[in-house]
């Protein structure tokens, strides 16, 4: 092979180059929180819907949204840096492909989820120190006012929350349907099913199934409408109630998506016992959550790590490892079967009645 002289080799990086690279990574991580606010404000103002109509100048966007034109230009340039829109040579801004996921009128969107993070979760994160020191949720002790228990009395927040969970469930449902065999099931109980996006998808793909959706009063009317639009309302009973008190009987599959992580181990154990009391003797429980690795949380598990801290700050809950899921299921009277990936970092943890 040809010889390479020292002159042909690239110079070795100076030691300070590594420091600079590390500092840049840290600065990007710190600034990412601010950028979540930029996206949330843009979503709430309807900027992405406005740009979906065609390229527009910052002045035109500001006029249509009732905003300060120079400040709107600065926001749009930040959004361009995030690649949700593009600044064109003529000074107008056009919606980038990923920006369509932030439109309020798009089917596959994260519009409400973005607003939920920006308006309601943001304040709780400012009190992360309280949660780390005490192990308690920051809701109610600082500026954050909205947790799960407050949604029944906060109609505006409940609407944003339920729309946000619907957006995530719509995408995760596709993975659940790929991962789970419902062919032998008879009745699926969606415990904490929100506006019914997941149970509607399951029933729509399996005409032989019946369903029961259980959730708090703030969710059930939205669920009724979603099930009606999916043409499955005649096969699904809707129950307003508290799953810590009782879960409707009659199901041989219990489906819990993004429910278990809301609560600490004591509350989760109580919920799973209610499921075991209600489920058929040959029943299965499907827990759809983000699974934490046993060790070595790295960049590949960043979303799970963020979700874990978010559960601590907002609700006092947590994301869990496979071992922790297994222990909780077995203590409640289920036998752990296994875990399969779904979508967006979510997995299906399966147990059977023991």
C-alpha positions as CSV (number, residue, x, y, z in Angstrom):
1,X,0.0,0.0,0.0
2,X,1.3,3.5,-0.6
3,X,3.3,5.1,2.2
4,X,1.8,8.1,4.0
5,X,4.3,10.8,5.1
6,X,3.8,12.8,8.2
7,X,3.1,15.8,5.9
8,X,0.1,14.0,4.5
9,X,-1.5,13.3,7.9
10,X,-4.1,15.7,9.3
11,X,-2.8,17.6,12.3
12,X,-3.7,16.1,15.7
13,X,-6.4,18.1,17.4
14,X,-5.2,20.5,20.0
15,X,-6.3,19.6,23.5
16,X,-8.4,22.8,23.7
17,X,-10.4,21.6,20.7
18,X,-12.0,18.8,22.8
19,X,-12.9,21.4,25.4
20,X,-14.5,23.6,22.8
21,X,-16.5,20.7,21.3
22,X,-17.7,19.8,24.8
23,X,-18.6,23.3,25.6
24,X,-20.6,23.6,22.4
25,X,-22.5,20.4,23.2
26,X,-23.3,21.7,26.7
27,X,-24.5,25.1,25.4
28,X,-26.8,23.3,22.8
29,X,-28.3,21.2,25.6
30,X,-28.9,24.3,27.8
31,X,-30.5,26.2,24.9
32,X,-32.8,23.3,23.9
33,X,-35.2,24.2,26.7
34,X,-35.5,27.7,25.3
35,X,-36.2,26.4,21.9
36,X,-39.0,24.2,23.2
37,X,-40.6,27.5,24.2
38,X,-40.1,29.0,20.7
39,X,-41.8,26.0,19.1
40,X,-44.7,26.1,21.7
41,X,-45.3,29.8,21.2
42,X,-45.3,29.3,17.4
43,X,-47.7,26.5,17.7
44,X,-50.1,28.4,19.9
45,X,-50.0,31.4,17.6
46,X,-50.8,29.2,14.7
47,X,-47.6,30.1,12.8
48,X,-47.3,26.6,11.2
49,X,-50.9,26.7,10.0
50,X,-50.3,30.2,8.5
51,X,-47.2,29.1,6.6
52,X,-49.0,26.0,5.3
53,X,-51.0,28.4,3.2
54,X,-47.9,29.5,1.5
55,X,-44.6,31.5,2.0
56,X,-45.1,34.8,3.8
57,X,-43.0,37.7,5.2
58,X,-42.5,38.2,8.9
59,X,-44.6,41.3,8.6
60,X,-47.5,39.4,7.1
61,X,-47.3,36.6,9.7
62,X,-47.1,39.2,12.5
63,X,-50.2,41.0,11.1
64,X,-52.3,37.8,10.9
65,X,-51.3,36.8,14.4
66,X,-51.5,40.2,16.1
67,X,-47.8,40.2,17.0
68,X,-44.8,42.7,16.9
69,X,-43.3,42.4,13.4
70,X,-39.6,42.7,14.3
71,X,-40.0,40.2,17.1
72,X,-41.9,37.9,14.8
73,X,-39.0,37.9,12.4
74,X,-36.7,36.9,15.2
75,X,-39.0,34.0,16.2
76,X,-39.2,32.8,12.6
77,X,-35.4,32.9,12.2
78,X,-35.1,30.8,15.3
79,X,-37.7,28.3,13.9
80,X,-35.6,28.3,10.7
81,X,-32.6,27.3,12.7
82,X,-34.7,24.5,14.1
83,X,-35.5,23.5,10.5
84,X,-39.3,23.8,11.1
85,X,-39.4,26.5,8.4
86,X,-37.1,27.9,5.8
87,X,-36.0,31.5,5.1
88,X,-36.1,32.1,1.4
89,X,-33.8,34.4,-0.6
90,X,-36.6,37.0,-0.9
91,X,-36.9,37.2,2.9
92,X,-40.2,35.3,3.1
93,X,-40.5,32.1,5.3
94,X,-41.9,28.8,4.0
95,X,-43.0,25.8,6.0
96,X,-40.4,23.0,6.1
97,X,-41.5,19.3,5.9
98,X,-41.1,18.7,9.6
99,X,-43.1,21.8,10.3
100,X,-46.3,20.1,9.1
101,X,-46.2,18.0,12.3
102,X,-46.8,21.2,14.2
103,X,-49.9,22.3,12.4
104,X,-53.2,22.3,14.3
105,X,-55.1,20.9,11.4
106,X,-52.8,18.0,10.5
107,X,-53.9,14.5,11.3
108,X,-50.4,13.3,12.3
109,X,-49.4,16.3,14.4
110,X,-47.8,17.2,17.7
111,X,-49.5,20.6,17.9
112,X,-51.3,20.2,21.3
113,X,-48.4,18.2,22.7
114,X,-46.1,21.1,22.0
115,X,-48.4,23.5,23.7
116,X,-48.9,21.2,26.7
117,X,-45.1,21.1,27.2
118,X,-44.7,24.8,26.7
119,X,-47.6,26.2,28.7
120,X,-48.2,23.7,31.5
121,X,-45.0,21.6,32.0
122,X,-42.5,24.4,31.6
123,X,-43.3,26.0,35.0
124,X,-43.0,22.7,36.8
125,X,-39.5,22.1,35.4
126,X,-38.4,25.4,36.9
127,X,-38.9,23.8,40.3
128,X,-36.9,20.6,39.5
129,X,-34.6,21.4,42.5
130,X,-37.6,20.9,44.9
131,X,-38.3,17.5,43.4
132,X,-34.7,16.3,43.5
133,X,-34.3,17.4,47.1
134,X,-37.6,15.9,48.3
135,X,-38.7,13.3,45.8
136,X,-42.0,15.1,45.5
137,X,-43.8,16.6,42.5
138,X,-43.3,20.3,42.1
139,X,-47.0,20.9,41.2
140,X,-48.6,23.1,43.9
141,X,-45.4,24.1,45.7
142,X,-44.1,26.6,43.1
143,X,-45.5,28.2,40.0
144,X,-46.8,24.9,38.4
145,X,-50.5,24.5,39.2
146,X,-51.7,21.7,36.8
147,X,-51.2,18.0,37.6
148,X,-53.4,15.0,36.8
149,X,-55.6,15.7,39.8
150,X,-56.3,19.2,38.8
151,X,-57.6,18.4,35.3
152,X,-61.2,17.8,36.4
153,X,-61.5,21.4,37.4
154,X,-59.4,23.0,34.7
155,X,-61.4,22.6,31.4
156,X,-58.9,24.5,29.3
157,X,-55.9,22.6,30.5
158,X,-57.8,19.3,30.3
159,X,-58.6,20.0,26.6
160,X,-55.0,20.7,25.8
161,X,-53.9,17.6,27.8
162,X,-56.3,15.3,26.1
163,X,-55.6,16.5,22.7
164,X,-51.8,16.1,23.4
165,X,-52.2,12.6,24.6
166,X,-54.4,11.8,21.5
167,X,-51.6,13.0,19.2
168,X,-49.1,10.7,20.9
169,X,-51.5,7.8,21.1
170,X,-52.4,8.0,17.4
171,X,-48.8,7.3,16.5
172,X,-48.1,4.8,19.2
173,X,-51.3,2.9,18.3
174,X,-49.7,1.8,15.0
175,X,-46.9,0.2,16.9
176,X,-49.2,-1.5,19.4
177,X,-51.3,-3.0,16.6
178,X,-48.1,-4.4,14.9
179,X,-46.8,-5.8,18.2
180,X,-49.9,-7.3,19.9
181,X,-52.1,-10.2,18.7
182,X,-55.7,-9.4,19.6
183,X,-57.2,-12.2,17.6
184,X,-58.2,-14.3,20.6
185,X,-59.3,-11.4,22.7
186,X,-63.0,-10.7,23.4
187,X,-63.2,-7.4,25.4
188,X,-60.5,-4.8,25.8
189,X,-60.6,-2.4,28.7
190,X,-58.7,0.8,28.1
191,X,-57.8,1.9,31.6
192,X,-57.3,5.7,31.6
193,X,-58.1,5.8,27.9
194,X,-58.5,9.6,27.6
195,X,-60.3,10.6,24.4
196,X,-60.2,7.0,23.1
197,X,-57.6,7.2,20.3
198,X,-56.0,3.9,21.2
199,X,-59.1,1.9,21.9
200,X,-60.7,3.3,18.7
201,X,-57.7,2.1,16.7
202,X,-57.8,-1.4,18.3
203,X,-61.5,-1.8,17.7
204,X,-61.3,-0.4,14.2
205,X,-58.7,-3.0,13.3
206,X,-60.5,-5.9,15.0
207,X,-64.3,-6.0,14.3
208,X,-64.8,-9.0,16.6
209,X,-63.8,-7.0,19.7
210,X,-65.8,-5.1,22.2
211,X,-64.3,-2.4,24.3
212,X,-64.7,-0.5,27.6
213,X,-63.0,2.9,28.2
214,X,-62.5,4.1,31.7
215,X,-61.3,7.6,32.6
216,X,-62.1,10.7,34.6
217,X,-65.1,12.9,33.7
218,X,-62.9,15.5,31.9
219,X,-62.1,12.9,29.2
220,X,-65.2,10.9,28.6
221,X,-67.1,13.3,26.3
222,X,-64.1,13.6,24.0
223,X,-63.9,9.8,24.0
224,X,-67.5,9.5,22.9
225,X,-66.9,11.8,19.9
226,X,-63.7,10.0,18.9
227,X,-65.4,6.6,19.1
228,X,-68.3,7.9,17.1
229,X,-66.1,9.2,14.4
230,X,-64.3,5.8,14.3
231,X,-67.6,4.1,13.9
232,X,-67.0,1.9,16.9
233,X,-69.1,3.6,19.6
234,X,-71.7,0.8,19.4
235,X,-69.0,-1.6,20.5
236,X,-67.5,0.4,23.3
237,X,-68.9,1.3,26.7
238,X,-67.6,4.5,28.3
239,X,-67.3,4.7,32.1
240,X,-66.4,7.8,34.0
241,X,-64.7,6.8,37.2
242,X,-61.5,6.4,39.3
243,X,-59.3,3.5,38.4
244,X,-57.9,3.5,41.9
245,X,-61.3,2.6,43.2
246,X,-62.5,0.1,40.6
247,X,-61.9,-1.1,37.1
248,X,-64.9,-2.3,35.1
249,X,-65.2,-6.1,35.0
250,X,-65.7,-8.1,31.8
251,X,-62.5,-7.6,30.0
252,X,-59.9,-10.2,29.1
253,X,-57.3,-7.6,27.9
254,X,-56.5,-4.5,30.0
255,X,-54.7,-1.8,28.1
256,X,-52.9,0.9,30.0
257,X,-51.0,3.5,27.9
258,X,-49.0,6.2,29.7
259,X,-50.8,5.5,32.9
260,X,-48.5,3.6,35.1
261,X,-45.6,6.1,34.8
262,X,-47.8,8.8,36.3
263,X,-47.7,7.3,39.8
264,X,-45.3,6.2,42.5
265,X,-44.9,2.5,43.3
266,X,-47.6,2.5,46.0
267,X,-50.2,4.0,43.8
268,X,-49.2,1.9,40.8
269,X,-49.5,-1.3,42.9
270,X,-53.0,-0.3,43.9
271,X,-54.0,0.4,40.3
272,X,-52.6,-3.0,39.1
273,X,-54.5,-4.8,41.9
274,X,-57.7,-3.2,40.7
275,X,-57.0,-4.5,37.3
276,X,-56.3,-8.0,38.6
277,X,-59.5,-8.0,40.5
278,X,-61.5,-7.1,37.4
279,X,-59.8,-9.1,34.7
280,X,-60.8,-12.5,33.4
281,X,-58.8,-15.5,34.8
282,X,-57.2,-16.0,31.4
283,X,-56.7,-12.2,30.9
284,X,-53.7,-10.2,29.7
285,X,-52.5,-6.8,30.8
286,X,-50.7,-4.6,28.3
287,X,-48.7,-1.7,29.8
288,X,-47.6,0.7,27.1
289,X,-44.8,2.9,28.4
290,X,-41.3,4.1,27.7
291,X,-38.9,1.5,29.3
292,X,-35.8,2.7,31.1
293,X,-32.5,0.7,30.6
294,X,-31.2,-1.1,33.6
295,X,-28.0,1.0,33.5
296,X,-26.0,3.2,31.2
297,X,-28.5,5.8,30.2
298,X,-27.0,7.6,27.2
299,X,-28.0,9.6,24.2
300,X,-30.0,6.7,22.8
301,X,-32.2,6.9,25.9
302,X,-32.4,10.6,26.2
303,X,-36.2,10.7,25.6
304,X,-36.7,8.2,28.4
305,X,-34.5,10.1,30.8
306,X,-36.3,13.3,30.1
307,X,-39.7,11.6,30.6
308,X,-38.5,10.1,33.8
309,X,-37.6,13.5,35.3
310,X,-40.8,15.0,33.9
311,X,-42.8,12.4,35.8
312,X,-40.9,13.3,39.0
313,X,-41.5,17.0,38.6
314,X,-45.1,17.0,37.4
315,X,-46.7,14.0,39.1
316,X,-44.3,12.3,41.4
317,X,-44.2,9.2,39.1
318,X,-41.4,7.6,37.2
319,X,-40.4,5.6,34.1
320,X,-39.4,2.1,35.0
321,X,-37.0,-0.7,33.9
322,X,-38.2,-4.1,32.8
323,X,-37.2,-5.5,36.2
324,X,-39.3,-2.9,38.0
325,X,-42.3,-3.6,35.7
326,X,-41.9,-7.3,36.4
327,X,-41.9,-6.8,40.1
328,X,-45.0,-4.6,40.1
329,X,-46.9,-7.0,37.9
330,X,-46.0,-10.1,39.9
331,X,-46.9,-8.4,43.2
332,X,-50.3,-7.5,41.8
333,X,-51.1,-11.1,40.6
334,X,-49.8,-11.1,37.1
335,X,-47.0,-13.2,35.5
336,X,-44.6,-11.2,33.4
337,X,-44.5,-12.4,29.8
338,X,-42.2,-10.1,27.9
339,X,-41.8,-6.7,26.2
340,X,-42.0,-5.7,22.6
341,X,-41.3,-2.3,20.9
342,X,-44.2,-0.2,19.7
343,X,-43.3,3.3,18.4
344,X,-41.8,6.7,19.5
345,X,-39.7,4.9,22.1
346,X,-42.7,3.2,23.7
347,X,-42.9,-0.5,24.3
348,X,-45.6,-3.0,25.3
349,X,-45.0,-4.8,28.6
350,X,-47.2,-7.8,28.8
351,X,-48.4,-9.9,31.8
352,X,-51.0,-12.6,32.2
353,X,-53.3,-13.3,35.1
354,X,-51.6,-15.7,37.5
